[in-house]
Amino acid sequence: MSWLPEPGAGREPQPLTAEPDEAQARVGKRRLDDVAKILAGALVAVAGIMTTLGLTSDVVFVALNNESWPIYVASLCAILAITCSVVALLIHPTRRGNVWETVVLVLGVVFYMTALSVAVVGAAQAAGGNGRPNVTAVVIEGHRPDLKLNFDVHADGVDRWATIDVFVNGVDKDGEPVGGENLYEGTLRPNDKGEVAQRVSVPVSVPQNAWGIQVTAQSAGGGEKCEVRSSRGPTCVTLKLP
């Protein structure tokens, strides 16, 4: 009979549906991929934290020159976090693949948090001066025996319980002290920001055999010799007497 429908006529073709397990795996994959994309910005986030804390490019160069380990560790951890995120994005969306992607992302988060923590330490370490003092604007006024010594002492990154000790001595041409006594002694303490900024202006009476005046500023617990190779070594300035 020609009016009978042919087998299968009138039925719309049904789309092929994915297996429930595979569909669930794809949903989990998308969620994990979102986390991976966030971790991809780890290096930018770490750099932003350092910049916010005052770690400018000039300070970074100084920190690298001083072999500051937190800068290297923070950068390495940020790169590892980005590597983990890229690897996670390339894993195939299956149940087992999602497990591996989760493990990789956990490692990425650990590297990311480590990078942020070390970046804070590195920024604080590099931005501070480690309590190293500087002596500037040294001027001797008058003539013997009425002399007046003027100089500035500056230091930053000084611990709140630490001090900057300042000494003034008469010295010979070789820089050796003469007279046996300090012409001036001072103990300076930092403000709430860990900074010392002091203008010193004092009259001095130097020995007759003195060739010049030496100003020494040293942090508490630091070395006493001007030539010592130390991050907490003193600052020495010698000026010939008029």
N, C-alpha and C positions, 0 to 999 in steps of 0.2 A: 504494500500500500504506500503510495507516494506521500500521503499526508502524515505518516508517522515520523516523528522526529528521529533523527539519527542519534546513535548513542553519543552522549557527551555534549549534545547541542544545547545551547541556552545557558551553559555554565561559564562564569567568568574564570579566567585562569587565576589561581591563587598564588600570591607571592611566596617565595621560599622564605621561611622564617628561620632565624638563627636558633641554635639550641639554647635552652635556658641558661646553661652554665656559661656558654660563650657570651651571651648577652650581658650577664652579670659581670663577667670578667671585663667586658668593654666599658661598663659603667664605672667599675673600680679603677680601670686604667685611666679614664678621663679625670677622675678625682686626684689620682696620684700625679698625673701630668701637670695639674694646676699647682701642686706643691713643688714639683720640679722646676716649673717656670719661675716661681717665687725665688727658689734657691739660686736660679741663674743670675739674679741681681746681687748676689752676695758681695762681690768685689766692689760694686757701686755703693752698697750699703755701708761696708766697712770704711771705704774712702770718705763717705759722707760723715760718718761718726768722727773720724780723725779730724776732718776739716772743721766740724762744729766745735770740737774741743781745742781748736787753735793750732792744729798741726798743719802748717802751710808747707808749700813745696820747699822753701828755704830751710825750714826746720827739719823736713824729711831728709834733705841732702846732708845736713849736719849730723842727724841721727845715723844715717848710713855710713858716713865717714867715721863716726865714733863706734861703729859696729854694734848698734843698738839691736839686741836680739828680738824684742817684741815686734819691731817693724817687719823683720823677715818672717817670723812665725805667723803673724796676722795675715800677711800677703799669701804665704804658702797655704794656710788653712782656707782662705777665701777661694784660692784657685782649686783646691781639692773639693770644696763644696760645689763649685760650678761643674767640675768634672763629674761628680756624682749625679748632678741634675741632668747632664747631657746623657750619661749612661742610662739613667732611669727612663728618659724619653725614648730610647731606642729599644727597650725591652718589649718583646711581643706580648699582646694582651691576652694572656691565658691565666687560669687560676695560679698555676705555678709561677708564671712570669710576674704576676702581681705580687706574689710573696717575695720574689727576688727584688722587685722594684721597691717594695716597702723597706727591705733591708738596706738597699743602696741609699734610699732617701733618709733613713734614720742616720746613716753615716754622714750624709750631707748636712743634716741638721746639727749633728755634733760638731762637725768642722766649722759650720757657720757660726754657732754660738761661741766656739773657742776663738774664732777670728774676731768676733765682736769684743769679747772679754779682753783678749790680748791687745786689741787695738786701743782700748781705753787705757790700759797700762802703758802702752808705747807712747800714746799721745801725752800722757801726764809726765812720763820720763823725759821725752824729747823736748816738750815745751818748757820744762823747768831747767834751771841752770845748775842743778845739783849743788847749790849753795856755794858756787865758786865766785869769789868777790873780784871786783875790778876797781882799780884806782885810776882816776882821771883828773884832768884839770889841775895838775900840780903846779903851784906858783909860789915862789919865794919873794917876799917883799922886804925892802929895807936893806941895810948893810950891817955888818958886824959892829957891835954885838947885838944890836936891836933888829932881830929878824922876825918875820911873821910868815908862817907856813899855811898855805891854803890847798885843800884837795877834796875831791869827792870820792866816796866809797859807795859802790852799788853791787848788789847781789840779788838774785832771785832763786826761787826753788829752795829756800832755806827752811829747814824743819823748824816748827814753832818753838821747840825747846832748845834749839841750837843757837850759837852766837857767832859773830864775826869779830875776831880780835885784830886790833890795829896797833902797830908799833912804829915809832919814828926813832931812828938812830943816826948819829954822825958816823961816817965811814971814810976810809982812806981810798986811794985810787984803785985798789984791788977789791973794793967792796967789803972789806973787813971792818966790823964795828970798832970804834975808838971811844974812849971815855968810860966804858964799863957800865953805863946806865942808859936807860931809854929816855929820850927827850920827851916822848909822849906815849901814853898807853891808853887804849880805849876798848871798850866792849860794847858792840852794837847788837841789838836784837831785831828780828824781823817783825813786820806788821802782820795783820790778819791774813794777808795774801802771800805771806812768805817772802816778802821783799825787804831789802835794806837799801835805803837811799839817804845818805847823810853827807852834809857839807861840813867839813872840819876846818876851822880857822883858829890857830893857836900860835902864841908867841913861843919861840924856841931860842935856847942859848946853847950854841954848839961849842965843842972843844976847839982850842986854837989850832990843833994839828989835824982837824977834820978837813977832808977834801970836798965832801958833799954830804947830802942828806938822803937817807933811804927810807921810803915808806913801805911797810909790809902789811898786807891784809891777808889773814888766813882764817879758814873755817875751823870750827871746833873739831878736834880730832884729826885735822889734816897735817900734812908734812910741814916741816919748818924751813927746809932749804928751797931756795927759789928755783933751782934747776931740777928738782925732783919730778920724775915722770909719774904723775898721779892725777886722777880726775878731781881730787880734792886738795891739790897743791896750792901753795900761797901765791899771791900776786905781789911783785916787788917793783918799785919804781925808784930810781936813783937820779938825783938832780944835783949838778955841780953848784957849789956855793958861789955867790957873786963876789 
